[in-house]
């Protein structure tokens, strides 16, 4: 293989830089593309409405839903939505804007991690140059730039990060600060200089983002970073440095001060009720029981996490296989230097494994399981995946092109699905267009009730018009005659009823009311009813 000249390596680097800049543009475009589709599922609509009520009251502290206290989650998502509502107006795009930003923040954090790791110990591996006849500038370009770029690209194009960065939910809101905190810790731990502004700044950002994580989703925001750092030290078979041990005192205080921006005024405003609902019910009881009806088998997250790495699933599985094969066979030192990598990956692989294992085991033991719970583990899985992708791509130019084609194709497919297929799906999953049709026909004031089933998308699209239970939950009627009796007792002759299409006929043929189907979305109908002889 002929030696690559300085001019040739500069041209190659320039072309590579252009391709990476294009990918950065595509990533940003895709992550903000089609955020304005209707809010889907129960969580997006409820959280977006909670933020809207706080926005309308100009209250940044106490979350409410339908005017009732809603202490299920902390305030960070709501703050992002309120800020977006102020900038863009109340809309689906504004509700999801903060999630997209935090998705991109997760990608940038991993890029920073990759760039640092790719420069670590590069000077100790000159044999890489000799074996492959690469010029020094080319090797350093690969080491300092390409791995970081590959890691960011793999993360950005993973289906898990793409999907959750588009949703108005707390999972991506927790994932970014957790990622930023752990990246800061690893950079601190591997820093060559054990003093100076940069060294202590990394400690500061570690604890600062722990504080942000506490406002993102509660106690896991502090449990995970500390537990992962501890397990990493165990795997590394070393004691924490004295400076890190000392930092636990002032750093934990710093994290609590950051978190107190919400927790302190929240407690002052709501007292024990906040402690009971937020900590006791939605932390401890949610974890130790199936109170909130999300049971899954122990292995649930072991199946979900790999699927989140699609389209890079084969590389993720290969990384796990190689991880355990190297550890148990011990033919070479575990995670040893590879001729395809101009740096040692031992610390990063150990750290990624600790990051992967701690939350995975923690959530697998929980009595309540939802797919989004495991999202903070995804960055660790993507680091391991990028390690295998990078080795694969460095073996030939054709393989490098193949990886970039797969990533670009993923973005294209996602954009096509969002543009041409998601809207049809959304129309069957939202009440947005039903409510808009009713409003256009003059039914803007009538109360709205759920019959036989609850449609949670009404929370956002029919706010302040919904019939609720005394505890604030949406009221569901399973008996039409009971609804009629309640309407008479409330001295109300007219109502809008949301009901499944197959049950709509019962209302239109009822002798008790005059019924008019306003619209249906293929799954449910919105019906105007008026009691006869009222």
C-alpha positions in Angstrom: 0.0 0.0 0.0 1.7 3.3 -1.1 2.3 6.0 1.5 -0.3 8.7 1.6 1.2 12.1 1.1 0.4 15.1 3.1 -1.5 16.7 0.2 -3.5 13.6 -0.3 -4.4 13.3 3.4 -5.4 16.9 3.4 -7.7 16.4 0.5 -9.2 13.3 2.1 -9.7 15.1 5.3 -11.4 18.0 3.5 -13.8 15.7 1.7 -14.5 13.9 5.0 -15.2 17.1 6.8 -17.7 18.2 4.1 -19.5 14.9 4.4 -19.7 15.2 8.2 -21.0 18.8 8.0 -23.7 17.6 5.6 -24.7 14.9 8.0 -24.9 17.5 10.8 -27.3 19.6 8.7 -29.4 16.5 7.9 -29.5 15.4 11.6 -30.7 18.8 12.8 -33.3 19.0 9.9 -34.7 15.5 10.7 -34.9 16.1 14.4 -37.0 19.2 13.9 -39.0 17.8 11.0 -42.8 17.3 11.4 -42.9 18.0 15.1 -46.3 19.5 14.4 -48.2 16.2 13.9 -51.0 15.7 16.5 -50.0 14.7 20.0 -50.2 11.0 20.4 -50.9 8.7 23.3 -51.9 9.6 26.8 -48.6 11.1 28.0 -47.9 13.7 25.3 -51.4 15.2 25.6 -51.4 15.2 29.4 -47.9 16.7 29.8 -48.5 19.3 27.1 -51.8 20.3 28.8 -50.1 20.5 32.2 -47.5 22.9 30.7 -50.3 24.9 29.0 -52.1 25.4 32.3 -48.9 26.5 34.0 -48.2 28.8 31.1 -51.7 30.4 31.2 -51.4 30.9 35.0 -47.8 32.1 34.7 -47.0 29.5 37.3 -43.6 27.8 36.9 -43.9 25.7 40.1 -47.2 23.8 40.6 -48.3 21.4 37.8 -52.0 21.0 37.3 -54.2 19.1 34.9 -57.8 20.2 34.4 -57.3 22.5 37.3 -56.4 19.7 39.7 -52.9 19.1 41.2 -50.7 16.9 39.0 -47.6 15.8 41.0 -46.6 12.8 38.9 -43.4 14.3 37.4 -41.0 17.2 38.1 -41.0 20.4 36.1 -38.2 20.3 33.6 -40.3 19.2 30.6 -43.0 21.7 31.6 -40.4 24.5 31.8 -39.2 23.7 28.3 -42.7 23.6 27.0 -43.7 26.8 28.7 -40.6 28.6 27.2 -41.6 27.2 23.8 -45.2 28.3 24.2 -43.9 31.8 24.8 -41.7 31.7 21.7 -43.9 29.8 19.2 -47.4 29.9 20.7 -49.3 26.9 22.1 -48.9 24.1 19.5 -47.7 20.6 19.0 -44.4 21.9 17.6 -43.8 24.0 20.7 -44.7 21.1 23.0 -42.1 18.9 21.4 -39.4 21.5 20.7 -37.6 21.0 24.0 -37.5 17.2 23.5 -35.8 17.6 20.1 -33.3 20.0 21.6 -32.5 17.5 24.3 -32.1 14.8 21.7 -29.6 16.8 19.9 -27.9 17.7 23.2 -27.5 13.9 23.9 -25.8 13.6 20.5 -23.5 16.5 21.1 -22.5 15.1 24.5 -21.6 11.7 22.9 -19.6 13.5 20.2 -17.6 15.3 22.9 -17.0 12.0 24.7 -15.9 10.4 21.4 -13.5 13.2 20.5 -11.8 13.0 23.9 -11.6 9.2 23.8 -10.2 9.3 20.3 -7.3 11.5 21.4 -6.5 9.6 24.5 -3.1 7.8 24.3 -2.9 8.4 20.5 0.8 9.3 20.8 1.5 5.9 22.3 0.4 4.0 19.2 2.7 5.0 16.5 2.8 1.3 15.4 -0.6 2.0 13.9 1.0 4.3 11.4 3.8 1.8 10.6 1.6 -1.2 10.0 -0.7 0.7 7.6 1.7 3.2 6.1 -0.6 6.1 7.0 0.9 9.6 7.4 0.9 11.1 10.9 -1.6 13.8 9.9 -4.0 11.2 8.6 -3.8 9.1 11.7 -4.4 12.1 14.0 -7.3 13.1 11.8 -8.9 9.7 12.2 -8.2 9.6 15.9 -9.3 13.1 16.7 -12.3 13.5 14.5 -13.7 10.4 12.8 -14.6 8.3 15.9 -16.4 11.2 17.5 -18.3 11.8 14.2 -19.1 8.1 13.9 -20.4 8.0 17.5 -22.6 11.1 16.9 -23.9 9.6 13.6 -24.7 6.2 15.1 -26.5 7.9 18.0 -28.5 10.3 15.8 -29.6 7.6 13.5 -30.6 5.1 16.1 -34.4 4.5 16.1 -34.6 4.9 19.9 -33.2 8.4 20.0 -35.0 9.4 16.8 -38.4 8.3 18.2 -38.1 9.6 21.8 -36.6 13.0 20.7 -39.9 13.6 18.9 -42.1 13.0 21.9 -43.3 15.4 24.6 -42.3 13.0 27.4 -39.8 12.9 30.2 -37.6 10.1 28.9 -35.4 12.1 26.6 -35.6 15.0 29.1 -33.8 12.7 31.6 -31.5 11.1 29.1 -29.7 14.3 28.1 -28.6 15.5 31.5 -27.7 12.0 32.6 -25.6 11.7 29.5 -24.0 15.1 30.0 -23.2 14.3 33.7 -21.7 10.9 32.9 -19.6 12.3 30.0 -18.3 15.0 32.4 -17.4 12.4 35.0 -15.5 10.2 32.5 -13.6 13.1 31.1 -12.7 14.1 34.6 -11.6 10.6 35.5 -9.4 10.3 32.4 -8.0 13.8 32.4 -4.2 13.9 32.0 -4.0 17.0 34.1 -5.3 16.5 37.6 -5.7 20.3 38.3 -6.6 23.5 36.6 -9.8 25.1 35.5 -10.8 22.4 33.0 -10.3 19.7 35.5 -12.6 21.2 38.1 -15.0 22.5 35.5 -15.7 18.8 34.6 -16.5 18.1 38.2 -18.7 21.1 38.4 -20.7 20.0 35.2 -21.0 16.5 36.6 -22.8 17.7 39.7 -24.6 20.5 37.9 -26.2 18.0 35.4 -27.1 15.7 38.3 -29.1 18.6 39.7 -30.8 19.1 36.3 -31.5 15.3 36.2 -33.3 15.6 39.5 -35.6 18.2 38.0 -36.0 16.0 34.9 -37.4 12.9 36.5 -36.8 12.7 40.2 -34.5 10.5 42.3 -33.1 8.4 39.5 -31.3 11.6 38.3 -28.9 11.3 41.3 -29.0 7.5 41.9 -27.8 6.5 38.4 -24.8 8.8 38.0 -23.4 7.9 41.5 -24.1 4.2 41.1 -22.6 4.0 37.6 -19.5 5.9 38.7 -19.1 3.5 41.7 -19.6 0.4 39.5 -17.0 1.8 37.0 -14.5 2.0 39.8 -15.3 -1.6 40.8 -14.8 -2.8 37.2 -11.6 -0.8 36.9 -10.4 -2.3 40.2 -9.3 1.0 41.5 -10.3 3.4 44.3 -11.8 6.8 43.5 -9.3 9.6 43.6 -9.1 11.8 46.7 -10.3 14.8 44.8 -13.4 12.9 43.6 -14.2 11.7 47.1 -13.8 15.2 48.5 -16.0 16.5 45.7 -18.9 14.3 46.9 -19.4 16.8 49.7 -19.5 20.1 47.8 -20.8 18.4 44.6 -23.8 16.9 46.2 -24.6 20.2 47.8 -24.3 21.8 44.4 -26.6 19.3 42.8 -29.2 19.8 45.5 -29.0 23.6 45.2 -29.7 23.3 41.4 -32.6 20.9 42.1 -34.0 23.2 44.8 -34.9 25.7 42.0 -38.1 23.6 41.8 -38.3 21.3 44.8 -38.0 24.0 47.4 -40.8 26.3 46.1 -42.9 23.2 45.2 -42.7 22.0 48.8 -43.4 25.5 50.2 -46.5 25.8 48.0 -47.9 22.3 48.5 -46.4 20.8 51.7 -46.8 17.1 52.6 -49.2 16.4 49.7 -46.3 16.9 47.3 -44.0 14.6 49.3 -46.7 11.9 49.5 -47.8 12.0 45.8 -44.4 12.7 44.2 -42.0 10.7 46.3 -44.0 8.0 48.1 -46.5 7.1 45.4 -44.8 8.0 42.1 -41.3 6.9 43.1 -41.4 4.1 45.7 -44.8 2.6 45.1 -44.4 2.8 41.3 -41.1 0.9 41.6 -42.1 -1.7 44.2 -45.6 -2.5 42.9 -47.8 -2.6 39.8 -50.0 0.2 41.1 -49.9 2.1 37.8 -50.7 -1.0 35.6 -47.5 -1.4 33.6 -46.5 -5.0 34.4 -43.8 -6.7 32.2 -41.6 -9.7 32.6 -38.1 -9.3 34.1 -36.4 -9.6 30.6 -38.6 -6.9 29.1 -35.8 -4.2 28.9 -33.2 -6.8 27.7 -35.4 -7.1 24.6 -36.4 -3.4 24.2 -32.9 -1.9 24.5 -31.4 -3.8 21.5 -34.3 -2.8 19.3 -33.6 0.9 20.1 -30.2 0.5 18.4 -31.8 -0.3 15.0 -30.4 0.0 12.2 -27.2 -0.8 14.1 -28.5 -3.8 15.9 -26.0 -6.3 14.4 -23.1 -4.1 15.6 -24.6 -3.8 19.0 -25.0 -7.5 19.4 -21.4 -8.0 18.1 -20.2 -5.5 20.7 -21.8 -7.5 23.5 -20.5 -10.8 22.2 -17.0 -9.5 21.9 -17.2 -7.8 25.3 -17.9 -11.1 27.0 -15.8 -13.2 24.8 -12.7 -11.1 25.5 -13.5 -11.1 29.2 -14.0 -14.8 29.6 -11.4 -16.1 27.1 -8.7 -13.7 28.3 -6.4 -14.6 25.3 -5.6 -11.0 25.2 -6.1 -8.3 27.9 -9.8 -7.4 27.9 -10.7 -4.6 25.5 -7.1 -4.6 24.2 -5.7 -2.3 21.5 -6.9 -3.1 18.0 -5.0 -2.4 14.9 -8.1 -0.7 13.5 -8.2 1.8 16.4 -5.4 4.2 17.0 -6.1 4.4 20.7 -6.9 2.2 23.7 -10.6 1.7 24.5 -10.3 -0.2 27.8 -11.6 2.6 30.1 -14.4 3.7 27.8 -15.6 0.2 27.3 -15.5 -0.5 31.0 -17.4 2.8 31.7 -20.0 2.0 29.0 -20.6 -1.4 30.4 -21.1 0.1 33.9 -23.5 2.7 32.4 -25.3 -0.1 30.6 -25.6 -2.6 33.5 -26.7 -0.4 36.4 -29.9 1.1 35.0 -30.7 -2.1 33.1 -30.7 -4.2 36.2 -32.4 -1.5 38.3 -35.4 -1.1 35.9 -35.7 -4.9 35.3 -36.4 -5.3 39.0 -39.1 -2.6 38.9 -42.7 -3.6 39.3 -43.7 -1.1 36.6 -42.1 -1.1 33.1 -42.5 1.1 30.1 -40.2 1.2 27.0 -39.1 4.8 27.6 -37.7 4.0 31.1 -34.6 2.4 29.6 -33.8 5.3 27.3 -31.0 6.7 29.6 -29.1 3.4 29.0 -29.2 3.9 25.2 -26.2 6.2 25.0 -24.0 3.5 26.6 -25.3 0.9 24.1 -24.6 3.3 21.3 -21.0 3.8 22.5 -20.4 0.1 22.4 -22.2 -0.1 19.0 -20.1 2.8 17.6 -16.9 0.9 18.7 -17.9 -2.0 16.4 -19.1 0.2 13.6 -15.8 2.2 13.6 -13.7 -1.0 13.5 -15.8 -2.2 10.6 -15.6 1.1 8.6 -11.9 1.5 9.0 -11.1 -1.7 7.2 -11.9 -0.3 3.8 -13.3 2.8 2.0 -16.2 0.7 0.7 -17.2 -0.2 4.3 -17.0 3.4 5.4 -19.3 4.4 2.5 -21.7 1.6 3.4 -22.0 2.9 7.0 -22.8 6.4 5.8 -25.3 5.1 3.3 -27.1 3.2 6.0 -27.3 6.2 8.2 -28.5 8.5 5.4 -31.1 6.0 4.3 -32.4 5.8 7.9 -32.9 9.6 7.9 -34.6 9.4 4.5 -36.9 6.6 5.6 -37.8 8.4 8.8 -38.6 11.6 6.9 -40.8 9.7 4.4 -42.7 7.9 7.2 -43.3 11.2 9.0 -44.5 12.9 5.8 -46.6 10.3 4.2 -47.6 7.7 6.8 -47.6 9.0 10.4 -50.4 11.5 9.6 -52.8 8.7 8.6 -52.0 6.9 11.8 -52.3 10.0 13.8 -55.8 10.7 12.5 -57.0 7.4 14.0 -55.2 8.1 17.3 -56.2 11.7 18.0 -59.4 13.7 18.7 -57.9 16.9 17.4 -59.8 17.0 14.1 -63.1 15.9 15.8 -62.9 18.8 18.1 -62.0 21.2 15.3 -65.0 20.0 13.2 -67.3 20.4 16.2 -66.0 24.0 16.8 -66.5 24.9 13.2 -70.1 23.7 13.4 -70.8 25.9 16.4 -70.3 23.4 19.2 -67.7 25.4 21.1 -69.3 25.6 24.5 -70.8 22.1 25.1 -69.2 19.8 27.7 -67.5 16.7 26.5 -67.8 13.3 28.1 -66.2 9.8 27.5 -68.5 6.9 27.0 -67.3 3.3 27.5 -63.6 4.3 27.1 -61.4 7.3 27.9 -59.7 9.3 25.1 -56.7 11.0 26.7 -56.0 13.2 23.7 -59.0 15.2 24.7 -56.9 16.6 27.6 -55.1 18.9 25.2 -57.6 19.4 22.4 -60.7 19.8 24.5 -59.3 21.4 27.6 -61.6 23.0 30.1 -64.7 21.3 28.6 -64.2 17.8 29.9 -66.3 16.1 32.5 -64.1 14.9 35.4 -64.3 12.8 38.5 -64.0 14.5 41.9 -60.3 13.6 42.0 -59.6 15.2 38.6 -59.5 12.1 36.4 -61.5 12.1 33.2 -65.0 10.7 33.9 -65.9 7.5 32.0 -69.5 6.4 31.7 -70.2 2.7 31.1 -74.0 3.1 31.2 -75.7 5.6 28.9 -78.7 5.9 31.2 -76.5 7.0 34.0 -75.1 9.8 31.8 -78.6 10.9 31.0 -79.5 11.0 34.7 -76.4 13.0 35.6 -77.2 15.5 32.8 -80.7 16.0 34.2 -79.3 16.4 37.7 -76.9 19.0 36.5 -79.7 20.7 34.5 -77.9 20.2 31.2 -79.8 19.1 28.1 -76.9 19.0 25.6 -73.6 17.2 25.6 -70.8 16.1 23.2 -70.1 12.4 23.6 -66.9 10.6 22.5 -67.6 6.9 21.8 -66.3 4.1 19.6 -67.7 3.8 16.2 -69.3 0.4 16.8 -71.2 1.9 19.8 -72.3 5.1 18.1 -75.3 3.4 16.6 -76.7 2.8 20.1 -76.8 6.6 20.7 -78.3 7.5 17.3 -81.1 5.0 17.8 -81.8 5.8 21.4 -85.2 7.1 22.2 -83.9 9.2 25.0 -82.0 11.7 23.0 -81.7 13.4 19.7 -78.2 12.4 18.4 -76.1 13.8 15.6 -72.7 12.4 14.5 -70.4 15.4 14.1 -67.4 13.4 12.8 -65.4 10.3 13.2 -61.7 9.4 12.8 -62.2 5.8 11.7 -62.0 4.6 15.3 -64.2 6.9 17.4 -67.1 9.2 16.8 -68.0 12.6 18.3 -71.7 12.8 18.8 -73.9 15.7 19.8 -76.8 14.6 22.0 -79.8 16.5 23.3 -82.3 15.1 25.8 -85.8 14.8 24.4 -88.6 16.6 26.3 -86.1 18.2 28.7 
